[in-house]
């Protein structure tokens, strides 16, 4: 049976905080819906100390941001975006339009049509997370989205040059320097100066995630991507230093980021906990990472591989780093995860920044029912039907008529009946509103 050497904070405390976030976001969105640009300006001034009449960056401002980056910086951004583009392109190639004849004269098909407009949120309040621009904008471009809008908050009182460069190089059509709930709210609801979009994508803090949840239905969303989560699955084939490094490397995202070690070795578990304390004395981001570790960190010791798989699927973590003698065992057996990082040679930071898979992934148990952001999220798979012959229409119509009457839908049945009468032989049995079946018997 699994044993906890360390647990995170109680669920009740999290639930209380979630309720406060929901209420705050609801108020903000209502304000944006009522007052539009005026509300957005006030909210940006209050939360980001950033106000201007138009939050859209001009071409000159974009060029100014690009000029602040070195050639190496630009080359590195292009390299990362090319990796994302290559993998997204391979995913797009795997999605085919189809058309098949299911019965003689009955043709069914589906098409994959891109969403017309997308709003991409790029977090940047604590760190300028330019990688989120690659993940959303590049992937949307590969899918064929016609209009791509981006929003990112100011960083240290001005547009973050690296984020702006990443948005521009990825192919964003419109770039706004605007953050938080006011950004996603403006993109979804629209204002006098911000045209609304059809879909919102991208990670963010708890307030951004809650805003997306409340806006879902008015617009589409990719998923509810909350605070970063990481699960390290390890055995004694690795040591405590590498486990501790991978846990704290994700805990630095924010004070509510869960970091969990799952192992079948108590010795490794205790070595990792010692290494975490050592690294927290020297890590530049230790203030944030320590809070996350103390409040949300867990260490779980299992008795067997089977129990490790069960616990990992129960946790359903966003990121799962597997460092065991046979990491492919978890690839073969696990069903609930955002993305797997197999073996000690890879790690979550590779996926976050450059390797090519998408880093916008499900959190808070969402991996039980969805995967992460990918090219398919920007596509609507829509169906169509075509009936080629009189005989086919009459055949399918007779079945449809009788099935409709089983449900009591006389009007539906008559849609079928009129076609049976026009296109079919006189003795084809169909149902009438009185329950009769002409031609039967």
LOTORTI-352171 format. One line per field, with one value per residue (C-alpha): residue number from 1; residue in one letter; x, z, y. Coordinates in nm, 2 decimals, always signed. Each point is the difference from the previous one (the first is absolute). Layout:
% LOTORTI-352171
nr = NUM  ... $
rest = A  ... $
xx = X  ... $
zz = Z  ... $
yy = Y  ... $
% end
This chain:
% LOTORTI-352171
nr = 1  2  3  4  5  6  7  8  9  10  11  12  13  14  15  16  17  18  19  20  21  22  23  24  25  26  27  28  29  30  31  32  33  34  35  36  37  38  39  40  41  42  43  44  45  46  47  48  49  50  51  52  53  54  55  56  57  58  59  60  61  62  63  64  65  66  67  68  69  70  71  72  73  74  75  76  77  78  79  80  81  82  83  84  85  86  87  88  89  90  91  92  93  94  95  96  97  98  99  100  101  102  103  104  105  106  107  108  109  110  111  112  113  114  115  116  117  118  119  120  121  122  123  124  125  126  127  128  129  130  131  132  133  134  135  136  137  138  139  140  141  142  143  144  145  146  147  148  149  150  151  152  153  154  155  156  157  158  159  160  161  162  163  164  165  166  167  168  169  170  171  172  173  174  175  176  177  178  179  180  181  182  183  184  185  186  187  188  189  190  191  192  193  194  195  196  197  198  199  200  201  202  203  204  205  206  207  208  209  210  211  212  213  214  215  216  217  218  219  220  221  222  223  224  225  226  227  228  229  230  231  232  233  234  235  236  237  238  239  240  241  242  243  244  245  246  247  248  249  250  251  252  253  254  255  256  257  258  259  260  261  262  263  264  265  266  267  268  269  270  271  272  273  274  275  276  277  278  279  280  281  282  283  284  285  286  287  288  289  290  291  292  293  294  295  296  297  298  299  300  301  302  303  304  305  306  307  308  309  310  311  312  313  314  315  316  317  318  319  320  321  322  323  324  325  326  327  328  329  330  331  332  333  334  335  336  337  338  339  340  341  342  343  344  345  346  347  348  349  350  351  352  353  354  355  356  357  358  359  360  361  362  363  364  365  366  367  368  369  370  371  372  373  374  375  376  377  378  379  380  381  382  383  384  385  386  387  388  389  390  391  392  393  394  395  396  397  398  399  400  401  402  403  404  405  406  407  408  409  410  411  412  413  414  415  416  417  418  419  420  421  422  423  424  425  426  427  428  429  430  431  432  433  434  435  436  437  438  439  440  441 $
rest = X  X  X  X  X  X  X  X  X  X  X  X  X  X  X  X  X  X  X  X  X  X  X  X  X  X  X  X  X  X  X  X  X  X  X  X  X  X  X  X  X  X  X  X  X  X  X  X  X  X  X  X  X  X  X  X  X  X  X  X  X  X  X  X  X  X  X  X  X  X  X  X  X  X  X  X  X  X  X  X  X  X  X  X  X  X  X  X  X  X  X  X  X  X  X  X  X  X  X  X  X  X  X  X  X  X  X  X  X  X  X  X  X  X  X  X  X  X  X  X  X  X  X  X  X  X  X  X  X  X  X  X  X  X  X  X  X  X  X  X  X  X  X  X  X  X  X  X  X  X  X  X  X  X  X  X  X  X  X  X  X  X  X  X  X  X  X  X  X  X  X  X  X  X  X  X  X  X  X  X  X  X  X  X  X  X  X  X  X  X  X  X  X  X  X  X  X  X  X  X  X  X  X  X  X  X  X  X  X  X  X  X  X  X  X  X  X  X  X  X  X  X  X  X  X  X  X  X  X  X  X  X  X  X  X  X  X  X  X  X  X  X  X  X  X  X  X  X  X  X  X  X  X  X  X  X  X  X  X  X  X  X  X  X  X  X  X  X  X  X  X  X  X  X  X  X  X  X  X  X  X  X  X  X  X  X  X  X  X  X  X  X  X  X  X  X  X  X  X  X  X  X  X  X  X  X  X  X  X  X  X  X  X  X  X  X  X  X  X  X  X  X  X  X  X  X  X  X  X  X  X  X  X  X  X  X  X  X  X  X  X  X  X  X  X  X  X  X  X  X  X  X  X  X  X  X  X  X  X  X  X  X  X  X  X  X  X  X  X  X  X  X  X  X  X  X  X  X  X  X  X  X  X  X  X  X  X  X  X  X  X  X  X  X  X  X  X  X  X  X  X  X  X  X  X  X  X  X  X  X  X  X  X  X  X  X  X  X  X  X  X  X  X  X  X  X  X  X  X  X  X  X  X  X  X  X  X  X  X  X  X $
xx = +0.00  +0.13  +0.15  +0.04  +0.33  -0.13  -0.34  -0.12  -0.25  -0.36  -0.26  -0.23  +0.25  +0.02  -0.38  -0.03  +0.26  -0.18  -0.33  +0.17  +0.15  -0.33  -0.17  +0.27  +0.01  -0.38  +0.01  +0.28  -0.17  -0.33  +0.18  +0.17  -0.33  -0.17  +0.27  +0.23  +0.33  -0.05  -0.01  +0.30  +0.21  -0.09  +0.06  +0.34  +0.10  -0.11  +0.16  +0.30  +0.05  -0.03  -0.25  -0.03  -0.28  +0.08  +0.17  +0.09  +0.37  +0.09  +0.24  +0.26  -0.04  +0.04  +0.31  +0.13  -0.04  +0.18  +0.29  +0.06  +0.07  +0.34  +0.04  +0.05  -0.33  -0.19  +0.17  -0.09  -0.37  -0.01  +0.15  -0.25  -0.29  +0.13  -0.01  -0.36  -0.09  +0.15  -0.19  -0.33  +0.04  +0.04  -0.31  -0.20  +0.11  -0.15  -0.34  -0.18  -0.33  -0.20  -0.29  -0.14  -0.30  -0.16  -0.29  -0.06  -0.08  +0.06  +0.32  +0.13  +0.30  +0.18  +0.22  +0.25  -0.06  +0.21  -0.15  -0.03  +0.16  +0.19  +0.12  +0.33  +0.09  +0.37  +0.07  +0.28  -0.07  +0.28  +0.21  -0.02  -0.13  +0.07  -0.02  -0.38  -0.01  +0.17  -0.25  -0.31  +0.07  +0.22  -0.24  -0.30  +0.18  +0.07  -0.37  -0.09  -0.16  -0.07  +0.03  +0.22  +0.00  +0.24  +0.00  +0.28  +0.04  +0.27  +0.32  +0.17  -0.22  +0.03  -0.07  +0.24  +0.23  +0.05  -0.37  -0.08  +0.27  -0.13  -0.35  +0.10  +0.24  -0.27  -0.23  -0.25  -0.23  -0.07  +0.21  -0.14  +0.20  -0.28  +0.00  -0.22  -0.38  -0.03  +0.19  -0.20  -0.32  +0.06  +0.10  -0.31  -0.26  +0.14  +0.02  -0.01  +0.37  +0.04  -0.18  -0.13  +0.14  -0.16  +0.24  +0.24  +0.31  +0.31  +0.10  -0.03  -0.04  -0.31  -0.18  +0.06  -0.10  -0.32  -0.08  +0.03  -0.23  -0.26  +0.03  -0.02  -0.32  +0.02  +0.34  +0.18  +0.30  +0.29  -0.01  +0.01  +0.38  +0.06  +0.31  +0.29  +0.01  +0.28  +0.02  +0.34  -0.02  +0.34  +0.17  +0.36  +0.14  +0.03  +0.10  -0.16  +0.18  -0.16  -0.34  +0.02  +0.11  -0.29  -0.25  +0.13  +0.05  -0.38  -0.09  +0.16  -0.29  -0.21  -0.09  -0.29  +0.18  -0.02  +0.32  -0.03  +0.25  -0.13  +0.25  +0.03  +0.32  -0.02  +0.37  -0.03  -0.30  +0.20  +0.31  -0.22  -0.15  +0.35  +0.11  -0.31  +0.10  +0.36  -0.11  -0.24  +0.29  +0.17  -0.28  -0.06  -0.38  +0.00  -0.26  -0.27  +0.12  +0.01  -0.35  -0.12  +0.19  -0.12  -0.36  -0.05  +0.29  -0.05  +0.22  -0.17  +0.16  -0.16  +0.05  +0.00  +0.00  -0.37  -0.07  +0.22  -0.21  -0.33  +0.12  +0.13  -0.33  -0.19  +0.21  -0.04  +0.28  +0.07  +0.37  +0.13  +0.37  +0.08  +0.35  -0.01  +0.19  -0.28  -0.18  -0.19  -0.20  -0.17  -0.05  -0.17  -0.21  -0.09  -0.32  -0.03  +0.27  +0.06  +0.34  +0.25  +0.38  +0.17  +0.34  +0.25  +0.14  -0.32  -0.19  -0.30  +0.20  +0.08  -0.38  -0.07  +0.24  +0.13  -0.03  -0.31  -0.29  -0.26  +0.04  -0.36  -0.13  -0.29  +0.03  -0.21  -0.09  -0.10  +0.23  -0.27  -0.21  +0.21  +0.34  +0.19  +0.00  +0.08  -0.08  -0.33  -0.13  -0.02  -0.20  -0.37  -0.07  -0.33  -0.21  -0.21  -0.24  -0.09  -0.27  +0.06  -0.29  -0.38  +0.04  +0.24  -0.22  -0.31  +0.19  +0.15  -0.32  -0.21  +0.23  +0.01  -0.38  -0.06  +0.27  -0.14  -0.34  +0.15  +0.11  -0.33  +0.15  -0.27  +0.15  +0.34  -0.17  -0.18  +0.33  +0.09  -0.34  -0.03  +0.32  -0.11  -0.32  +0.19  +0.30  -0.10  -0.22  -0.36  +0.04  +0.29  -0.12  +0.02  -0.17  -0.29  -0.11  -0.28  +0.25  -0.09  +0.27  -0.11  +0.12  +0.05  -0.14 $
zz = +0.00  -0.09  +0.28  +0.01  +0.14  -0.08  -0.08  -0.15  +0.15  +0.07  -0.27  +0.21  -0.02  -0.37  -0.04  +0.21  -0.22  -0.32  +0.11  +0.05  -0.34  -0.16  +0.16  -0.10  -0.36  -0.04  +0.12  -0.24  -0.30  +0.07  +0.02  -0.34  -0.16  +0.13  -0.04  -0.27  -0.06  +0.31  +0.23  -0.18  +0.05  +0.36  +0.07  -0.18  +0.20  +0.33  -0.05  -0.24  +0.05  -0.38  -0.17  -0.35  -0.24  -0.24  +0.13  -0.35  -0.07  -0.31  -0.27  +0.14  +0.35  -0.12  -0.19  +0.30  +0.21  -0.27  +0.00  +0.37  -0.05  -0.12  -0.31  +0.22  +0.17  -0.33  -0.13  +0.31  -0.02  -0.37  +0.09  +0.27  -0.23  -0.28  +0.24  +0.09  -0.36  -0.12  +0.26  -0.05  -0.37  +0.04  +0.22  -0.26  -0.27  +0.21  -0.01  -0.32  -0.15  -0.09  -0.23  -0.01  -0.16  +0.30  -0.20  -0.38  -0.07  +0.36  +0.03  +0.33  +0.07  +0.23  -0.04  +0.23  -0.01  +0.20  +0.25  -0.16  +0.28  +0.32  +0.30  +0.14  +0.36  +0.08  +0.37  +0.10  +0.34  +0.20  -0.29  -0.37  -0.12  -0.37  -0.06  +0.04  -0.31  -0.20  +0.14  -0.09  -0.29  -0.20  +0.05  -0.10  -0.32  -0.09  +0.05  -0.24  +0.23  -0.19  +0.28  +0.30  +0.28  +0.29  +0.35  +0.25  +0.30  +0.04  +0.16  +0.23  -0.13  -0.37  -0.27  +0.05  -0.30  -0.01  +0.01  -0.26  -0.23  +0.05  -0.08  -0.31  -0.13  +0.06  -0.23  +0.23  -0.20  +0.29  +0.32  +0.32  +0.31  +0.24  +0.28  +0.23  +0.01  -0.18  -0.30  -0.04  +0.08  -0.27  -0.26  +0.07  +0.06  -0.23  +0.05  -0.22  -0.07  +0.03  -0.24  +0.16  -0.08  -0.04  +0.23  +0.29  +0.06  +0.21  +0.37  +0.28  +0.37  +0.20  -0.10  -0.37  +0.02  +0.18  -0.25  -0.28  +0.18  +0.04  -0.36  -0.14  -0.21  -0.11  -0.16  -0.03  +0.22  -0.02  +0.35  +0.36  +0.05  +0.36  +0.21  -0.13  +0.14  -0.02  +0.11  +0.01  -0.01  +0.09  +0.14  +0.12  -0.36  +0.07  +0.30  +0.22  -0.17  -0.34  +0.16  +0.21  -0.29  -0.22  +0.29  +0.08  -0.36  -0.04  +0.35  -0.08  -0.24  +0.30  +0.36  -0.08  -0.23  +0.12  -0.02  +0.08  +0.03  -0.05  +0.07  +0.12  +0.19  +0.34  -0.02  -0.32  +0.15  +0.30  -0.21  -0.22  +0.29  +0.13  -0.34  -0.03  +0.33  -0.13  -0.33  +0.16  +0.17  -0.34  -0.26  -0.11  -0.02  +0.34  +0.16  -0.24  -0.03  +0.38  +0.04  -0.27  +0.15  +0.36  -0.09  -0.30  -0.01  +0.07  +0.03  -0.05  +0.05  -0.17  +0.06  -0.37  -0.36  -0.03  +0.29  -0.15  -0.33  +0.20  +0.20  -0.30  -0.18  +0.31  +0.01  -0.37  -0.01  -0.26  -0.04  +0.08  +0.01  +0.00  +0.12  +0.05  -0.14  -0.25  -0.06  -0.30  +0.25  +0.11  -0.36  -0.07  +0.32  +0.10  -0.12  +0.18  -0.07  -0.19  -0.14  +0.08  +0.02  -0.02  +0.15  +0.17  -0.32  -0.06  +0.24  +0.03  -0.08  -0.35  -0.06  +0.15  -0.22  -0.31  -0.08  -0.21  +0.19  +0.13  +0.36  +0.05  +0.18  +0.23  +0.37  +0.31  -0.12  -0.35  -0.14  +0.08  -0.29  -0.23  -0.15  -0.04  -0.26  -0.35  -0.36  +0.02  +0.27  -0.26  -0.24  -0.01  -0.14  -0.17  -0.18  -0.32  -0.18  -0.36  -0.13  -0.37  -0.11  +0.04  +0.13  +0.27  +0.12  +0.02  +0.17  +0.27  +0.02  +0.09  +0.29  +0.11  +0.00  +0.22  +0.24  +0.03  +0.09  +0.27  +0.16  -0.07  -0.25  -0.27  -0.17  -0.02  -0.15  -0.26  -0.12  -0.08  -0.13  -0.26  -0.15  +0.01  -0.18  -0.26  -0.06  +0.10  -0.11  +0.11  +0.23  +0.21  +0.37  +0.20  +0.31  +0.00  +0.27  +0.08  +0.05  -0.33  -0.22  -0.36  -0.21  +0.31  +0.03 $
yy = +0.00  +0.35  +0.20  +0.38  +0.13  +0.35  +0.14  +0.33  +0.23  -0.11  +0.00  +0.22  +0.29  -0.04  +0.00  +0.32  +0.17  -0.12  +0.15  +0.34  -0.02  -0.08  +0.30  +0.24  -0.12  +0.02  +0.36  +0.10  -0.17  +0.17  +0.34  -0.06  -0.11  +0.32  +0.27  -0.15  +0.19  +0.23  -0.31  -0.16  +0.32  +0.03  -0.37  +0.01  +0.30  -0.16  -0.34  +0.07  +0.38  +0.03  +0.23  +0.13  +0.09  -0.29  -0.32  -0.12  +0.03  +0.20  -0.14  +0.25  -0.13  -0.36  +0.09  +0.18  -0.32  -0.21  +0.24  -0.06  -0.37  -0.13  -0.21  -0.30  +0.07  +0.03  -0.32  -0.19  +0.11  -0.10  -0.34  -0.07  +0.11  -0.22  -0.31  +0.08  +0.06  -0.33  -0.20  +0.18  -0.05  -0.37  +0.00  +0.19  -0.24  -0.29  +0.16  -0.09  +0.11  -0.31  -0.09  -0.35  -0.17  -0.19  -0.14  +0.01  +0.36  +0.12  +0.22  +0.12  +0.22  +0.23  +0.30  +0.16  +0.38  +0.25  +0.23  +0.35  +0.20  -0.08  +0.20  -0.13  +0.10  +0.01  +0.02  +0.24  +0.16  -0.17  -0.13  +0.09  -0.34  +0.04  -0.38  +0.03  +0.21  -0.29  -0.25  +0.19  +0.23  -0.24  -0.29  +0.21  +0.11  -0.36  -0.08  +0.28  +0.25  +0.32  +0.26  -0.04  +0.25  -0.01  +0.16  +0.01  +0.22  +0.27  -0.11  +0.25  +0.28  -0.05  -0.26  -0.30  +0.01  -0.38  -0.07  +0.26  -0.15  -0.35  +0.11  +0.18  -0.27  -0.26  +0.18  +0.19  +0.23  +0.24  +0.04  +0.16  +0.09  -0.10  -0.26  -0.19  -0.04  +0.33  -0.14  -0.32  +0.18  +0.26  -0.26  -0.21  +0.28  +0.26  +0.38  +0.30  -0.04  -0.38  -0.23  -0.32  -0.34  -0.34  -0.19  +0.06  -0.20  +0.02  -0.06  +0.25  +0.04  -0.11  +0.32  -0.05  -0.36  +0.09  +0.27  -0.25  -0.24  +0.27  +0.12  -0.36  -0.02  +0.35  -0.09  -0.33  -0.07  -0.24  -0.13  +0.12  +0.04  +0.11  +0.00  -0.22  -0.36  -0.24  -0.37  -0.17  -0.38  -0.15  -0.30  -0.06  +0.01  +0.38  +0.21  +0.26  +0.29  -0.04  -0.07  +0.31  +0.21  -0.11  +0.06  +0.35  +0.09  +0.00  +0.12  +0.33  +0.07  +0.12  -0.04  -0.23  -0.24  -0.36  -0.20  -0.37  -0.28  -0.35  -0.28  -0.36  +0.09  +0.16  +0.06  +0.20  +0.19  +0.11  +0.08  +0.22  +0.18  +0.08  +0.12  +0.22  +0.18  +0.04  +0.14  +0.24  +0.17  +0.08  +0.02  +0.36  -0.06  -0.18  +0.24  -0.11  -0.36  -0.05  +0.13  -0.24  -0.29  +0.06  +0.06  -0.23  -0.25  -0.37  -0.30  -0.34  -0.34  -0.30  -0.37  -0.10  +0.11  -0.08  +0.23  +0.28  -0.02  +0.01  +0.30  +0.18  -0.04  +0.11  +0.32  +0.06  +0.26  +0.26  -0.10  -0.35  -0.05  -0.38  -0.09  -0.38  -0.30  -0.05  +0.33  -0.14  -0.22  +0.32  +0.11  -0.33  -0.01  +0.35  +0.16  +0.33  +0.27  +0.32  -0.10  -0.26  +0.06  -0.33  -0.07  +0.23  +0.14  +0.20  +0.23  +0.22  +0.32  -0.14  -0.04  +0.34  +0.19  -0.16  -0.37  +0.04  -0.16  +0.25  +0.12  +0.11  -0.30  -0.11  +0.06  -0.07  -0.35  +0.11  -0.26  -0.26  +0.13  +0.22  +0.04  +0.32  +0.27  -0.13  +0.09  -0.20  +0.24  +0.27  -0.21  -0.07  -0.35  +0.05  -0.26  +0.00  -0.24  -0.06  -0.23  -0.08  -0.22  -0.02  -0.36  +0.11  +0.28  -0.22  -0.28  +0.22  +0.20  -0.31  -0.09  +0.37  +0.03  -0.30  +0.09  +0.36  -0.13  -0.22  +0.33  +0.18  +0.25  +0.01  +0.30  -0.17  -0.31  +0.21  +0.14  -0.36  -0.10  +0.27  -0.14  -0.36  +0.10  +0.20  -0.22  -0.35  -0.28  +0.00  -0.29  +0.12  +0.00  +0.32  +0.13  +0.26  +0.23  -0.25  -0.27  -0.18  -0.15  +0.02  -0.29  -0.23  -0.34 $
% end
